[in-house]
Amino acid sequence: MTRTKSNEARLKPLLEVIRNHPDGISLPALKAALEDSVGLSEGALKYRLKVLVQSGRVTMQGTRRWAKYLPVDSGAIEIFSSKNSRELVRRMSQPTSARKPASYNSRLIESYEVNTSRYLTVDECRKLADVGTDFSDEQPAGTYARRIMDRLLIDLSWNSSRLEGNTYSLLDTRRLITFDEEAEGAAAIDAQMIRNHKDAIEFLVENAFDIGFTRHTLLNLHALLANNLLPDPMSAGRLRMIPVGISGSTYLPLDDPHRIEAYFELTLRKITNIENPFEQAFMALLFLPYLQPFDDVNKRVSRMAANIPFIKKNLIPISFIEVPEDAYSKALLGFYECGDASMMKDLFIWAYGRSAQHYRSVRQQLGAPDPFRMKYRDALQVVVQELVTQLVPRREIGKYIKAWAVSHIPTDDQSQFRDVAEVEVISLHEGNFARFRIRQSEFINWKATWDILA
């Protein structure tokens, strides 16, 4: 224990310097930076750098005197905890020029024996089931997803879009999904992407009995997610007939439409017959983007499809909460280029645990009195009552609350007041409208005209 601590103490100054240079630092620059505080020979410095690289805390780009050392994101270090993952992180952190070209390896899916081959061990699946089961009584398919639908639409739409570089914030996403209010200054494509996610999630939950890893489900899932985003509108919901490349990767997917069709069917058939829902979800997350069966939007399809077994079996869904974009991308590239699923496996287990923790909290939270709500209790009652009785159109609600807050709430509290008031409107239902001094007839009229006036 003492020796480990002393080794860590020796590595700390070096690691701090590297973290202060996120774009990378060369060996001579490192040596100069450490000259005053830690006098090191070049040999000792190289040895410590080797230890940091092998442990996954630092990556090396380039070779010999052109090499630069970069810090690894702390979130990625937490996610990629296994030895195999750390080694793959090191390999995938090299520039593409230093990585071997790779093509679609059909043996990976052909050799997979359903319910015999495993990416997730029996023990890992058991642990995932323990954290993913929120209630034990038998319920119809989709019951759990419907119970958390409002949160699921926002969480999954935002996180999946965020992994594609979408600029919307979580709050922007909530306002778009709930009030159809687009974020000021954001690109139209970002709003379209989020709306498409909402439609895809609703499709899965509303058709929980009928969905599966079938051609019908996957093609329609793609059509919903790709709606109004592809250059050729006809390619939405259609298997790929053109070659594609993967940005920042040496991987080259299949380009023969007949083989794409054949392996798409084989992949779906094998996933369908897997008995364990977590192995099913992981296979979808891994092999659908690996095949690249569509012109684009493949990763989004895989993230939505990974939730099919969770929705059908009333398990907590996976929303990719807090998953770093770079970690997700590198994990997939590790499988694309090396056929090594260790990074994706670590990421899947970590991400599912985060989602389970989040939704358990959502369902179990008792909700202690909120001082802010207590402070503005009367103001919240007035603004919600006005929105309902005046039949403010859904897409105007956010603007109405914002303008109301500017007129009635101190400047420092306006942003939070708007946020809280929007939540109150979203949460309004037949069992709680009376607390806002709203008559039953007013509530019924508001509900009936909500979509008409949207």
C-alpha positions as CSV (number, residue, x, y, z in Angstrom):
1,M,0.0,0.0,0.0
2,T,2.8,2.4,0.9
3,R,4.6,1.7,-2.3
4,T,1.5,2.3,-4.4
5,K,0.9,5.7,-2.7
6,S,4.5,6.7,-3.3
7,N,4.2,5.8,-7.0
8,E,1.0,7.8,-7.2
9,A,2.8,10.8,-5.5
10,R,5.6,10.6,-8.0
11,L,3.1,10.6,-10.9
12,K,0.9,13.4,-9.6
13,P,3.1,16.4,-10.7
14,L,3.5,14.9,-14.2
15,L,-0.3,14.3,-14.5
16,E,-1.1,17.8,-13.4
17,V,1.1,19.3,-16.1
18,I,-0.5,17.2,-18.8
19,R,-4.0,18.0,-17.6
20,N,-3.1,21.7,-17.9
21,H,-2.4,21.0,-21.6
22,P,-5.6,19.5,-23.0
23,D,-4.4,19.9,-26.6
24,G,-1.2,17.9,-25.8
25,I,2.3,18.5,-24.7
26,S,5.6,17.1,-26.0
27,L,8.3,15.3,-24.0
28,P,10.8,18.3,-24.1
29,A,8.1,20.7,-23.0
30,L,7.1,18.3,-20.2
31,K,10.7,18.0,-19.0
32,A,11.1,21.8,-19.0
33,A,7.8,22.3,-17.1
34,L,9.0,19.9,-14.4
35,E,12.6,21.1,-14.2
36,D,12.0,23.4,-11.2
37,S,9.7,21.2,-9.1
38,V,10.8,17.7,-10.1
39,G,14.2,17.1,-11.6
40,L,13.8,14.0,-13.8
41,S,16.1,12.3,-16.2
42,E,14.7,11.7,-19.6
43,G,14.6,7.9,-18.9
44,A,12.7,8.4,-15.7
45,L,10.2,10.7,-17.4
46,K,9.6,8.3,-20.2
47,Y,9.0,5.5,-17.7
48,R,6.4,7.5,-15.8
49,L,4.7,8.5,-19.0
50,K,4.5,4.8,-20.0
51,V,2.8,4.0,-16.7
52,L,0.3,6.8,-17.2
53,V,-0.5,5.7,-20.8
54,Q,-0.8,2.0,-19.8
55,S,-3.2,2.9,-16.9
56,G,-5.4,4.8,-19.4
57,R,-5.0,8.2,-17.7
58,V,-2.9,9.7,-20.5
59,T,-3.0,9.1,-24.3
60,M,0.0,9.4,-26.7
61,Q,-0.5,10.8,-30.2
62,G,2.3,10.5,-32.7
63,T,5.6,8.7,-32.4
64,R,9.2,9.4,-31.3
65,R,10.1,13.1,-31.1
66,W,6.8,14.1,-32.6
67,A,4.8,12.4,-29.8
68,K,2.4,14.5,-27.7
69,Y,0.7,13.4,-24.5
70,L,-2.9,14.3,-23.7
71,P,-5.1,13.9,-20.6
72,V,-7.9,11.4,-20.7
73,D,-11.3,12.7,-19.6
74,S,-12.0,11.7,-16.0
75,G,-15.5,10.5,-16.9
76,A,-14.0,8.1,-19.4
77,I,-11.6,6.8,-16.8
78,E,-14.5,5.9,-14.5
79,I,-16.5,4.3,-17.4
80,F,-13.6,2.2,-18.9
81,S,-12.6,0.4,-15.7
82,S,-11.5,-3.0,-17.1
83,K,-8.0,-3.8,-18.1
84,N,-9.1,-4.7,-21.7
85,S,-10.9,-1.4,-22.0
86,R,-7.9,0.6,-20.9
87,E,-5.8,-1.1,-23.5
88,L,-8.4,-0.4,-26.2
89,V,-8.6,3.2,-25.1
90,R,-4.9,3.5,-25.6
91,R,-5.1,2.0,-29.1
92,M,-8.1,4.1,-30.2
93,S,-6.4,7.3,-28.9
94,Q,-3.8,6.9,-31.6
95,P,-4.3,9.0,-34.8
96,T,-6.1,7.2,-37.7
97,S,-2.8,7.1,-39.6
98,A,-1.4,4.8,-36.9
99,R,-4.4,2.5,-36.9
100,K,-4.9,-0.5,-39.2
101,P,-7.7,-0.3,-41.9
102,A,-10.7,-2.5,-41.0
103,S,-13.7,-3.8,-42.9
104,Y,-17.0,-5.5,-41.9
105,N,-16.1,-8.8,-40.2
106,S,-19.1,-11.1,-40.9
107,R,-17.7,-13.8,-38.6
108,L,-18.5,-11.7,-35.6
109,I,-22.3,-12.1,-36.1
110,E,-22.1,-15.5,-37.9
111,S,-20.2,-17.2,-35.1
112,Y,-22.4,-15.8,-32.3
113,E,-24.4,-18.7,-31.0
114,V,-27.7,-17.5,-29.5
115,N,-28.0,-18.2,-25.8
116,T,-24.6,-19.8,-25.8
117,S,-22.2,-17.1,-26.8
118,R,-22.2,-14.1,-24.4
119,Y,-20.9,-10.6,-24.4
120,L,-22.3,-10.0,-20.9
121,T,-21.6,-12.7,-18.3
122,V,-24.4,-14.4,-16.3
123,D,-23.3,-12.5,-13.2
124,E,-23.3,-9.1,-15.1
125,C,-26.8,-9.8,-16.4
126,R,-28.0,-10.7,-12.9
127,K,-26.7,-7.5,-11.4
128,L,-28.2,-5.4,-14.2
129,A,-31.6,-7.1,-13.6
130,D,-31.3,-6.3,-9.9
131,V,-30.9,-2.6,-10.6
132,G,-33.2,-2.5,-13.5
133,T,-36.3,-4.0,-11.9
134,D,-38.4,-1.3,-10.2
135,F,-41.5,-3.3,-9.5
136,S,-41.9,-7.1,-9.4
137,D,-45.7,-7.6,-10.1
138,E,-46.6,-8.7,-13.6
139,Q,-47.8,-5.9,-15.8
140,P,-48.7,-5.6,-19.5
141,A,-45.8,-4.7,-21.8
142,G,-44.9,-1.0,-21.7
143,T,-46.5,-0.3,-18.3
144,Y,-43.3,1.0,-16.7
145,A,-42.3,3.1,-19.7
146,R,-45.8,4.7,-19.7
147,R,-45.5,5.5,-16.0
148,I,-42.3,7.6,-16.6
149,M,-43.2,8.7,-20.1
150,D,-42.9,12.4,-19.5
151,R,-39.4,12.1,-18.2
152,L,-38.4,9.4,-20.7
153,L,-39.3,11.5,-23.7
154,I,-37.2,14.4,-22.5
155,D,-34.2,12.4,-21.1
156,L,-33.8,9.9,-23.9
157,S,-34.5,12.5,-26.6
158,W,-31.9,14.9,-25.2
159,N,-29.2,12.5,-24.4
160,S,-29.4,10.6,-27.7
161,S,-29.4,13.9,-29.6
162,R,-26.6,15.2,-27.5
163,L,-24.4,12.2,-28.5
164,E,-24.9,13.4,-32.1
165,G,-23.6,16.9,-31.3
166,N,-27.1,18.5,-30.8
167,T,-26.8,21.9,-29.2
168,Y,-30.1,21.9,-27.3
169,S,-29.9,22.0,-23.5
170,L,-32.0,19.7,-21.3
171,L,-34.3,22.7,-20.5
172,D,-34.5,23.6,-24.2
173,T,-35.5,20.0,-25.0
174,R,-38.2,20.0,-22.4
175,R,-39.7,23.2,-23.7
176,L,-39.6,21.9,-27.3
177,I,-41.2,18.6,-26.4
178,T,-43.8,20.0,-24.0
179,F,-44.6,23.4,-25.5
180,D,-43.3,23.0,-29.1
181,E,-41.1,26.1,-28.3
182,E,-37.8,26.1,-30.3
183,A,-34.6,27.5,-28.7
184,E,-33.6,30.9,-29.9
185,G,-30.5,30.9,-32.2
186,A,-30.4,27.1,-32.5
187,A,-30.3,25.4,-35.8
188,A,-33.6,24.0,-37.2
189,I,-31.9,20.6,-37.6
190,D,-31.5,20.3,-33.9
191,A,-35.2,20.8,-33.2
192,Q,-36.0,18.3,-35.9
193,M,-33.7,15.7,-34.4
194,I,-35.3,16.0,-31.0
195,R,-38.9,15.9,-32.4
196,N,-37.9,12.8,-34.3
197,H,-36.7,11.1,-31.1
198,K,-39.9,12.0,-29.4
199,D,-41.9,10.4,-32.2
200,A,-39.7,7.3,-32.1
201,I,-40.0,6.8,-28.3
202,E,-43.8,7.2,-28.5
203,F,-43.9,4.6,-31.3
204,L,-42.1,2.1,-29.2
205,V,-44.1,2.7,-26.0
206,E,-47.5,2.9,-27.7
207,N,-46.8,-0.3,-29.6
208,A,-45.1,-2.2,-26.8
209,F,-47.0,-5.4,-27.5
210,D,-46.1,-5.5,-31.2
211,I,-42.6,-4.2,-31.4
212,G,-39.5,-6.4,-31.6
213,F,-36.3,-6.9,-33.5
214,T,-38.2,-7.2,-36.7
215,R,-37.8,-5.6,-40.1
216,H,-41.1,-3.7,-39.6
217,T,-40.0,-2.2,-36.2
218,L,-36.5,-1.3,-37.3
219,L,-37.4,0.2,-40.6
220,N,-40.2,2.3,-39.1
221,L,-37.9,3.3,-36.2
222,H,-35.4,4.6,-38.8
223,A,-38.1,6.4,-40.8
224,L,-39.2,8.3,-37.6
225,L,-35.6,9.2,-36.5
226,A,-34.5,10.2,-40.0
227,N,-37.6,12.2,-40.9
228,N,-36.6,15.4,-42.7
229,L,-32.9,14.9,-42.0
230,L,-31.6,13.0,-45.0
231,P,-30.8,14.5,-48.5
232,D,-32.9,11.8,-50.1
233,P,-36.3,11.5,-48.4
234,M,-36.9,8.1,-49.9
235,S,-33.9,6.7,-47.9
236,A,-35.8,7.1,-44.6
237,G,-36.9,3.6,-43.6
238,R,-35.0,1.9,-46.4
239,L,-31.9,-0.2,-46.2
240,R,-28.7,1.4,-47.6
241,M,-27.9,1.1,-51.3
242,I,-24.9,3.4,-51.3
243,P,-21.4,3.2,-49.8
244,V,-20.7,5.2,-46.6
245,G,-17.7,6.1,-44.6
246,I,-17.2,6.6,-40.9
247,S,-15.7,9.9,-39.9
248,G,-12.5,9.7,-37.9
249,S,-12.2,6.0,-38.4
250,T,-10.3,3.4,-40.5
251,Y,-13.4,1.2,-40.6
252,L,-15.1,0.7,-44.0
253,P,-18.7,-0.8,-43.8
254,L,-20.1,-3.2,-46.4
255,D,-21.1,-1.5,-49.7
256,D,-23.0,-4.4,-51.4
257,P,-26.8,-3.9,-50.9
258,H,-27.4,-7.6,-51.1
259,R,-25.0,-8.4,-48.3
260,I,-26.3,-5.5,-46.2
261,E,-29.8,-7.0,-46.6
262,A,-28.6,-10.5,-45.7
263,Y,-26.7,-9.5,-42.6
264,F,-29.4,-7.1,-41.5
265,E,-31.8,-10.1,-41.5
266,L,-29.3,-12.3,-39.8
267,T,-28.5,-9.7,-37.1
268,L,-32.2,-9.2,-36.3
269,R,-32.9,-13.0,-36.3
270,K,-30.1,-13.6,-33.8
271,I,-31.1,-10.7,-31.5
272,T,-34.7,-11.8,-31.5
273,N,-33.9,-15.2,-30.2
274,I,-31.7,-14.1,-27.3
275,E,-33.5,-14.8,-24.1
276,N,-31.8,-12.3,-21.8
277,P,-33.0,-8.7,-22.3
278,F,-29.7,-7.1,-21.4
279,E,-27.7,-9.3,-23.8
280,Q,-30.4,-8.4,-26.4
281,A,-30.1,-4.7,-25.8
282,F,-26.3,-4.8,-25.9
283,M,-26.2,-6.7,-29.2
284,A,-28.5,-4.1,-30.7
285,L,-26.3,-1.3,-29.4
286,L,-23.3,-3.0,-30.9
287,F,-24.2,-4.8,-34.1
288,L,-26.7,-2.4,-35.7
289,P,-24.3,0.5,-36.0
290,Y,-21.5,-1.9,-37.0
291,L,-23.5,-3.0,-40.0
292,Q,-24.5,0.6,-40.9
293,P,-27.7,-0.7,-42.5
294,F,-29.0,2.8,-43.3
295,D,-27.6,5.8,-45.1
296,D,-27.3,7.6,-41.8
297,V,-28.9,7.8,-38.3
298,N,-27.7,4.3,-37.5
299,K,-26.5,5.0,-34.0
300,R,-29.7,6.7,-33.1
301,V,-31.7,3.6,-34.3
302,S,-29.5,1.4,-32.2
303,R,-30.0,3.5,-29.0
304,M,-33.8,3.4,-29.5
305,A,-33.8,-0.3,-30.4
306,A,-31.7,-1.2,-27.3
307,N,-34.8,-0.1,-25.3
308,I,-37.1,-2.6,-27.0
309,P,-36.5,-5.4,-24.5
310,F,-36.7,-3.0,-21.5
311,I,-40.0,-1.6,-22.7
312,K,-41.5,-5.0,-23.4
313,K,-40.4,-6.5,-20.0
314,N,-41.1,-3.4,-17.9
315,L,-37.4,-2.9,-17.0
316,I,-35.9,0.5,-16.4
317,P,-35.0,2.0,-19.8
318,I,-31.5,3.2,-20.8
319,S,-31.4,6.9,-21.5
320,F,-27.6,7.4,-21.8
321,I,-27.6,9.9,-19.0
322,E,-24.2,11.6,-18.5
323,V,-22.5,9.4,-21.1
324,P,-19.7,11.5,-22.7
325,E,-19.9,11.9,-26.4
326,D,-16.2,11.1,-26.9
327,A,-16.3,8.0,-24.7
328,Y,-19.3,6.7,-26.7
329,S,-17.7,7.4,-30.0
330,K,-14.4,5.7,-29.1
331,A,-16.2,2.7,-27.6
332,L,-18.0,2.1,-31.0
333,L,-14.8,2.7,-33.0
334,G,-13.0,0.1,-30.8
335,F,-15.5,-2.5,-32.0
336,Y,-15.6,-1.2,-35.6
337,E,-11.8,-1.3,-36.0
338,C,-10.7,-4.1,-33.6
339,G,-13.8,-6.3,-33.1
340,D,-13.3,-5.6,-29.4
341,A,-16.5,-4.9,-27.4
342,S,-14.8,-4.3,-24.1
343,M,-15.2,-0.5,-24.1
344,M,-18.8,-0.7,-25.3
345,K,-19.5,-3.3,-22.6
346,D,-18.1,-1.1,-19.8
347,L,-20.0,1.9,-21.2
348,F,-23.3,-0.1,-21.4
349,I,-23.1,-1.4,-17.8
350,W,-22.1,2.1,-16.5
351,A,-24.8,3.9,-18.5
352,Y,-27.5,1.4,-17.5
353,G,-26.6,1.9,-13.8
354,R,-26.9,5.7,-14.2
355,S,-30.3,5.4,-15.9
356,A,-31.6,3.0,-13.2
357,Q,-30.5,5.2,-10.4
358,H,-32.1,8.2,-12.1
359,Y,-35.5,6.6,-12.7
360,R,-35.7,5.0,-9.3
361,S,-35.1,8.4,-7.8
362,V,-37.8,9.9,-10.1
363,R,-40.4,7.3,-8.9
364,Q,-39.4,7.1,-5.3
365,Q,-38.8,10.7,-4.5
366,L,-41.2,12.0,-1.8
367,G,-40.4,15.6,-2.5
368,A,-39.6,17.7,0.5
369,P,-41.2,21.2,0.6
370,D,-39.5,23.5,-1.9
371,P,-38.7,26.9,-0.4
372,F,-38.9,28.6,-3.8
373,R,-42.3,27.2,-4.5
374,M,-43.5,28.2,-1.1
375,K,-42.1,31.7,-1.7
376,Y,-44.0,32.1,-5.0
377,R,-47.0,29.9,-4.2
378,D,-49.5,32.7,-5.0
379,A,-47.8,33.8,-8.1
380,L,-47.6,30.2,-9.4
381,Q,-51.3,29.8,-8.7
382,V,-52.2,33.0,-10.7
383,V,-50.1,32.2,-13.8
384,V,-51.2,28.6,-14.1
385,Q,-54.8,29.7,-13.6
386,E,-54.5,32.3,-16.3
387,L,-52.9,29.9,-18.8
388,V,-55.8,27.4,-18.3
389,T,-58.7,29.9,-18.3
390,Q,-57.4,31.9,-21.2
391,L,-56.7,28.8,-23.2
392,V,-53.1,29.9,-24.1
393,P,-51.9,27.7,-27.0
394,R,-49.4,25.1,-26.1
395,R,-46.5,26.6,-28.1
396,E,-47.2,30.0,-26.6
397,I,-47.1,28.8,-22.9
398,G,-43.3,29.3,-22.5
399,K,-43.4,32.8,-23.9
400,Y,-46.5,33.7,-21.8
401,I,-44.8,32.5,-18.6
402,K,-41.6,34.4,-19.5
403,A,-43.4,37.6,-20.1
404,W,-45.5,37.2,-16.9
405,A,-42.4,36.6,-14.9
406,V,-40.7,39.8,-16.3
407,S,-43.8,41.8,-15.1
408,H,-44.3,40.2,-11.7
409,I,-41.1,38.5,-10.4
410,P,-37.8,40.0,-9.3
411,T,-35.1,39.8,-12.0
412,D,-32.9,37.3,-10.1
413,D,-35.7,34.8,-9.7
414,Q,-37.3,35.1,-13.1
415,S,-35.5,32.2,-14.8
416,Q,-36.2,29.8,-11.9
417,F,-39.8,30.9,-11.7
418,R,-40.3,30.2,-15.4
419,D,-38.8,26.7,-14.9
420,V,-41.0,25.9,-11.9
421,A,-44.1,27.3,-13.6
422,E,-43.6,25.2,-16.7
423,V,-43.2,22.1,-14.5
424,E,-46.5,22.9,-12.8
425,V,-48.3,23.2,-16.2
426,I,-46.7,19.9,-17.4
427,S,-47.8,18.2,-14.2
428,L,-51.4,19.4,-14.3
429,H,-54.0,16.6,-14.4
430,E,-57.6,15.8,-13.3
431,G,-56.4,15.0,-9.7
432,N,-54.7,18.3,-8.9
433,F,-56.2,21.2,-10.9
434,A,-58.3,22.3,-8.0
435,R,-55.3,23.6,-6.0
436,F,-54.9,26.3,-8.7
437,R,-58.6,27.4,-8.1
438,I,-59.5,26.1,-11.6
439,R,-63.0,24.9,-12.1
440,Q,-63.6,21.4,-13.5
441,S,-65.3,22.8,-16.6
442,E,-62.3,25.1,-17.2
443,F,-59.9,22.2,-16.9
444,I,-61.9,19.9,-19.2
445,N,-62.2,22.7,-21.8
446,W,-58.4,23.4,-21.6
447,K,-57.6,19.7,-22.0
448,A,-59.9,19.5,-25.0
449,T,-58.4,22.4,-26.8
450,W,-54.7,21.8,-25.8
451,D,-53.8,20.0,-29.1
452,I,-56.3,22.0,-31.3
453,L,-54.6,25.2,-30.3
454,A,-51.0,23.8,-30.4
